[in-house]
Amino acid sequence: MTRVNSVNRMQGLKAWVAGITWFAVSAALAQDDTAATAETRAIPRNEFGHISLAGTREHPGNWNGLLGSLANRSPNQRGNLPENLPYEQVPFQPWARDLHAQRSAEGGATDPHTRCKPSGGARMFHTPYGLEILDQGDTVFIIGVGSPHSWRQIFMDGRPHPQNPTPGWYGHSVGHWEGDTLVVDTVGFLGDDKFWITRDGYPHTTDLHTIERFSRPDFDTLRYEITIDDPGAYTASWTGGWFLTFGEGNVPFDYLCQENNLDPERMLGTDQ
């Protein structure tokens, strides 16, 4: 009986040692895998020494922007930047508040984007099927996929805005780098009847002036922030934004969407 107990204790000890050894080896392998993943998913830099805001040869893809808004309708709204204002604190002019409430009640039925029109301001960063940000050194291009294949040009060569810019869907944009953050200043937008500055319908006027900040806190995340300065629609400038996620393997494709195309699933209101 004593010998059997001794054998059992010895077998238990061997099993315990084997278990500890397996755990240590597994932990080491897991650390190696984590280190390898961290190395392969490091935030890339491009030939200009800037943080790259695009995919890489090893990890092609672009940015998905289907979540987020400029202000919080509820605490910790999904996708939003943590410092976004509560919706009640957005400094609307009275007419702008009423118009935004109307658009919200309609569920976005009259959004010009659903009529395949270009989306200026922050609305571009809600584009279905992703968007690409291409840094060419003296110019940055932002290309939306789920849109009328329009693109936005940001001049990085130090030029000022023209004194009287020709109004356009995307306005006139100049940019510069502040460390690893791309800062973009834009004026010269078309009016509110042409596009909404967000998917959820925040109004604007031709006085709109925006400052956008783009950064990449990790490989899979783009941080988008916009300051809206429009005395025609708001009583003060204000800032909001959201996070976009990297869509691995999500690359541009032939997406045909031009004016007068129909999108019956979204076009619930009167045609424009």
Buried (B, 14 or more C-beta within 10 A) or exposed (E): EEEEEEEEEEEEEEEEEEEEEEEEEEEEEEEEEEEEEEEEBEBBEBEEEBBBBBBBEEBEBBBBBBBBBBBBEEEEBEBBBEEBBEBEEBBBBEEBBEBBEEBBEEEBEBBBBBBBBBBBBBBBBBBBBBBBBBBEEEBBEBBBBBBBBBBBEBBBEEEEBEEEEEBBBBBBBBBBBEEBBBBBBBBBBBBBEBBBBBBBBBBBBBBBBBBBBBBBEEBBBBBBBBBBBBEBBBEEBBBBBBBBBBBEEBEBEEBEBEEEEEEEEBBEBEEE
